[in-house]
Amino acid sequence: MSRRTARKQAFLALYQADVTEQPVAEILTRWRSYRGDLDEHAASLVAGVERELEELDALLSEVSEGWPVHRMSVVDRAIMRLALYEILHVEDVPAEVAINEGMEIAKGFSSEESPAFVGGVLRGAAVRKLGSNKVEHG
């Protein structure tokens, strides 16, 4: 399975956990019973986001001026948590790739304005954590 498909699975699981306010483990168990196996990379991403949630939300709140995480759309929040986790914790994924993938998911699942919002917030977070020399503007 491609990483793009794994990211989409991870996004869907994170979104469902957020909307239903259920633990990720329950969502993944239900996923497997209804849809079969979840990609191993997707499961790893979901577990990582859950583990680093406080750090991710704190950074998203810092850089999304005027938009506390709890006020963001659930779709955008799940997308940004996932992409930011990849930026900060998945070594073989360049920041710009994670940002672009987040924007692509936003194009398919969120509002017309969301890709620009998601990209701007993620780019700001990546620059803050990694420095501008690690984040290309695409």
N, C-alpha and C positions, 0 to 999 in steps of 0.2 A: 504494500500500500504506500502511496506517496505521502510525503510529509504534509502536503497541502490537504489531502483527505484526512490525515490524522489530526491536523489543526482544526479542521471543520468538526470532526467528532468531538474533540476536546472542548471546543467552543459550545457545541450543543449540550454537552454534559454539564459544563459550568453554568450555562444559562439556565438549564432546568433546575439545578441545585439552588441557584439564587432565587428563581421565581417561586419554587415550591418550599423554600427554606428548609430543605432536607439535606442531611449530610451527603457529601459526594459519594461515599461508599455505597449508600442506598441507591443513588442514581445509577452508579455503575453496575450494581447487581441487577437492577431492573433492566438496564440497557442490555446486559448479556442474556437475560431471560427472554426478552422480546426480539432483540435484533441480532443475537449471536455475539461472537467475540468482538471486543473493542480492540482496536489496534494498540499494540504495546506502547508505541510512542505516544499515542493519545492518552493512554492511561497514565503514563509517566508525566506528561504535561499537566494533566488534571491534578495529580497528587502533588506536584510541585507548586502549582498555584495555590492549592489548599494550604500547603505547609508554609508558604511565604506570603499569605494573604495580607497580614498586617503591614508588612514592608511595602508590598505593592500598592495597597490602598493609601498608605501614608504618602508615598511618592506621587501617586496620581492626584491626590488632594493638593499637594504642594504646587504642582505645575499647571493644574487646570483652574486657572484663576476664575473665581466666581462660581465654580461648579464643584461642590463637595461630592465625593464619590456616591454617597447615598442619594443624591439628587439626579445623578446621571441615569440615562435609560438603562434598563437591565441588559439589553443587547450590547450597547456600547461598553458598559462596565465589564461584561464578560470578555469581550474582544480585547479591551485594553489590558485587563489583568493577564490574559493569556500571552499577548504579544510582549508585554513588559517582563513577564517571567522569562520568556525566551531571550530577550535582550540581556537580562541580568544574570541568568543562570544556565543557559544552554550555550556552551562555548563554541560549537561549530555553526552557529547561526549568526551571521552578521546583523548588526542592529538594523540596517536599512532593509534587509530581507524581512525581518520580523515586523517592521513598520509597514512595509508594502503589503505583506500578507494580511495584517490587521485591517488595512484599508480595503483590501479585496473582500474580506469577509463582511465588512461594513456595507460595501456596495450591494452585496447579495441579501443581507438580512436587516439592514437598518434604513434610516431615512436618507434622503438625498444629501443632506448636509453632513451626515455622520462621517463619511470617509475623510473629509477635510478636518473635522474635529478630532477624530481618532488619530489621524496622522500628526496633527499639530501637537496634541498632548503627548503622544508617544515620542515624537522627536524631541520635545522639551525635556521629557524625563530621561531619555537616552543621553542627551547633551549634559544634563545636570550630573548624571552618574558616571558617564564614560568620558566626557570631554568632547568638544566639537570635532577634534581630529579623528574620532572613532565613528562619527555619524556623518554620512554623506547626505546631501540634500538631493532628493530625486524628483 
